[in-house]
Amino acid sequence: MFNGVVLHEGGVHEHTEQAVVAEQHGFDSVWVTEVHGPDVVTVLTAASAKTKRVTLGTGIAPIYIRDPYLAATTFGALHEYSSGRMIAGFGVSTPAIVTNWHGQNWSKPLASMREYVELFRKLTAGERLKHNGLFQTVGGPARPISEPVIPVFIGALGNKMLELAGEIADGIILNFPTVSASKKAIQAIEKGLHKVKRERKEIRITAFLRTVIHDDYEIAAAPLKQELLNYFMAPVYEQLFREDGYEEDCDLFLQRWNARERDQAINGISERMIRDHAIVGQTPEECRDIAAAFKDAGVDELILYPIAPSDAPDEQEAILHTTRLLSN
């Protein structure tokens, strides 16, 4: 049912242990996010050294904080070191992360992504470029990577980015999706495929699914509410939530948050919002049944994002336990 696992929480050692357990239990891929945790390059290097089979993906690496030339040399080195197991997952991230945290300019996301992917592919093919656009590179001695070619996945939310991904990407990452949002996303992706006369089988659609196993809903939901807090505060996700039918949830949350009723805002996130955006089950079998709806919606690969319930005495062990329980 689940094809891969998202590595998260803790430091490099914890991420690496999660990768090893995922490989041992039959998962095909592991993915690393790049927001609050350690940087993806360090994690994937360590995970590569400790694994032999699983594909290693970034989900996602923001394009504005690594120029295309640096990305090509970095991912090329990782691809070589891992014996061809890399997936380059790119996204535009948000202005808060790109500008406030990294001091870089966030602008023209669609044009930037199109140009970035084009340059990345040319550079990893060994082309010496002279390019002066949204990104600039002149004459860098690019080193071609060995086969296979590094697949490029795009993390996408809005219809225009989803369409672009359908046009140019090898795969797409849907983060925190509902079943209904996944269906709408696939329609946009297929529109992009149709534009350039690509077939549906030429692209892999993956979904990162937060998952908690516990027999008490409130205990299971507590960490998911904290997770959703960050997404409510991001305008691009707020817009997605509203378009997906969660206007009342957004209005109530923001009303309480702006009134400085922070605990009420978080604890008041509705059960519908939680259950639609995450997999909450009392047993592994129930979780698999819930996840099946995403397969039915047309998602190709389900990526387990194991979340420790709020009563877990050891977060790392709880993440590993969920990974083992939902292994193939």
Sequence and secondary structure as in RCSB ss.txt:
>XXXX:A:sequence
MFNGVVLHEGGVHEHTEQAVVAEQHGFDSVWVTEVHGPDVVTVLTAASAKTKRVTLGTGIAPIYIRDPYLAATTF
GALHEYSSGRMIAGFGVSTPAIVTNWHGQNWSKPLASMREYVELFRKLTAGERLKHNGLFQTVGGPARPISEPVI
PVFIGALGNKMLELAGEIADGIILNFPTVSASKKAIQAIEKGLHKVKRERKEIRITAFLRTVIHDDYEIAAAPLK
QELLNYFMAPVYEQLFREDGYEEDCDLFLQRWNARERDQAINGISERMIRDHAIVGQTPEECRDIAAAFKDAGVD
ELILYPIAPSDAPDEQEAILHTTRLLSN
>XXXX:A:secstr
 EEEEEE SS HHHHHHHHHHHHHTT SEEEE  SSSS HHHHHHHHHHH SSSEEEES EEGGGS HHHHHHHH
HHHHHHTTS EEEEEE   HIIIIIIT      HHHHHHHHHHHHHHHHTT   EEESSSEEES       SS  
 EEEE  SHHHHHHHHHH SEEEEES  HHHHHHHHHHHHHHHHHTT  GGG EEEEEEEEEE S HHHHHHHHH
HHHHHHHTSHHHHHHHHHTT HHHHHHHHHHHHTT HHHHHHTS HHHHHHHSEEESSHHHHHHHHHHHHHHT S
EEEEEE   TT S HHHHHHHHHHHT  
